[in-house]
Amino acid sequence: MLDLWVSAFLWTVILIALTVSVVTDLKDRIVPNELVLFVAINGMSLTLLSRPELIWLNILLAVLVLFGFGIFARFGMVGWGDVKLVSAVTMFIRPDRLGLVLIEIAIAGGVLSGVYLAAYHTLRNSRVYQTRSAVITAPTGAVNRFLRNERARILAADSVPYALAIFVGVGWYLAVEFHQCYAATFC
């Protein structure tokens, strides 16, 4: 029973850390190394608690993911913070589900990129952008400031906050795992 509570606590901590990584990625387009390390350590703890015999396989897969996706980061296709975060996430994903989770993250990333691409074309083709006649007022709050900054990033074809896609992929994985455990089919 204690294992269940500790697992629930570790999952909560991991989800909070992933949420913070999404917020910092949205705000600054960076995923801090401290958050990545925090997710990795808590993920290792979760794996050691639930399936200690697989910890070495999880570590090996995390290293393979880091080097595999590192190639994409080396050529500027993705950010290093996103690569490190995906690698850290690998620490708590069941090895037999890793491929599925990576696909879920990629699908979420594709949808997110599609939204940003559509927003880019919408903003570029809007009358306000073309005529530059709109009066832009000073932001009155954090949300307005965020929206203005995001608009500027979209128009500059800046990077996509991929930590959001990672969060969605992990959230989907957790929802499926919870449903299976709740339905008592596999846990």
N, C-alpha and C positions, 0 to 999 in steps of 0.2 A: 504493500500500500504506500509505503514511503517513496518507493521508486516512481510511482505514478505521480505523486505530488512534486517530486524533484524534476521529473520529466516535464510536467506542466509548467513549472517555474522556469526551466531552461528554455522551453519553447517560447514562453512569454518574453523572456529577456532577449532572445534572438529576434523575435518579431519587433520588439521595441528598437533594437539596434538597427534592424533593416529599415524601419520607419524613419529613424534619424538619418540614415544614409540617403534615403529618398529625399528628405527635406534638404539636406546639405547639397545633394546633387541638383535638385531643382533650383536652389538659391545660388550656389556658387559653381556648379558644374564640376564638383570634385567629390570624391569619396575618400574621406580621411583614412589613413592607414590604421589609426587606432581603432576605428570602427570595424575594419576588416579583421584585425587581429582579435578583437573582442568577439566577433561572430565566429571566427575559427576556433577559439578556445572554448566557447560555450558549445559549439557544434561537436568538438572532440569530447567534451564532457558528456553530452547527450548520447553520443555513440558509445562511449565507455560504459555508460549506465545501462543502455538498452541492448547493445550487442557488442560486447567487448572483443569478441573473437574477430570482428571485422574492422577493427580500428586501423590495422596496417593496410588493409585494402582501401579504406577511405583516404588515408594519407597518400597512398600511391596514386589514386585517382585524382586527388586534389593537385598533386604535382603534375600529373599528365595534363589536366585541364589548364593549369597555369602556363605550362610550356606550349600546349596546343593553341590556346587562345592568345598567348603572348606573341605568337607570330602575327596575328591580326593587329595587335596593338603596335607591334614594331613598325608596321607599315601604315599606321594612323587610321586603321579602319574602325577601331574601338579604342576606348580609353583604358589606360592601365588600371585605374581604380575599379572599373567595371570587371576587368579580367580577374583582378585579385579578389573582388567580392564574389564572383561566381566560383572561384577556387575555394574560398572560405565556406561557401554554402555547401560545397561538395562534402565537407567534413561531417555533416549530419544527415545527408540524404542516403537512404539505403542504396547500396551499390547496384542492386538489380533495378532500381528506379531512376538512376542517374540519367540515362539516355532520355527517358521520358521527361524528366524535369528540365533538361537542357533544351528539349524541343518546346516545352511549354514556355520557357524563358524566351526562346527565339520567336515564337508566335506572338507573345506579348510585346516583344521588341519590334516586330514587324508591324503590328497594329499601331504601336506608339509612333514609329517612324512614319507610317502612313498618315496619321493624324497631323504630325508636324509638317509633312510634305504638303498636305491639303491646306493647312493653315498658311504655309509659305505662299502657295499659289493664290490663295484667297486674298491675303494681305497685299501681295505684289500687284494683283489685278484690281484692287479696290480703288475707287475714285479718290479716296482720301490720300492714299499713298502716291497716286499718280499726279495729283494736283498740288500736293504738299500745302494745301490751304487750311488744313485743320489746325486749330489752336490747341496745343497740348498744354494742359494745366499741370501744376505741380501735384504729385500724388498726395492724397489725403490720408492714406493709411497703408498698412503693410500689404494688403491684397492688391490695391491699386498700383503700388510700387512694383510688386511682383509681376503683375500683368503687363505693365509698361516694359519692364526688363525682358520679360519673355517675348513680347512682341518684337523688341529690338533684336533679340537673339534669333528669332525665327526669320526676320527679314535679312539678317546677316548670314543666314544658313549656318548657324552655329551648331554645336553638338546637341544630341538628344540625351536627356537625363535617363540613361539606361538602368540606373538603380531601381527605377520604377518598374521596369520590365522584370528585373530580377525579383523584386518584391512580389509582383503578381504571380510569377512562376512558382515561387516558394509557397505563396498563399494558396495557390491551386493545389499544389502537392499536399500541403497540410490539410486542406479541406477534404481531399480524397482519402488521405490516411485516417482522418478523424471519422469520416463516414464509414469506412471499412471497419474500424475498431468499434464504432457505435453499433454497426450492424452485426458485429461479432463474426465477420467472415474472415478477417485476417488482421492480426495486430502484433 
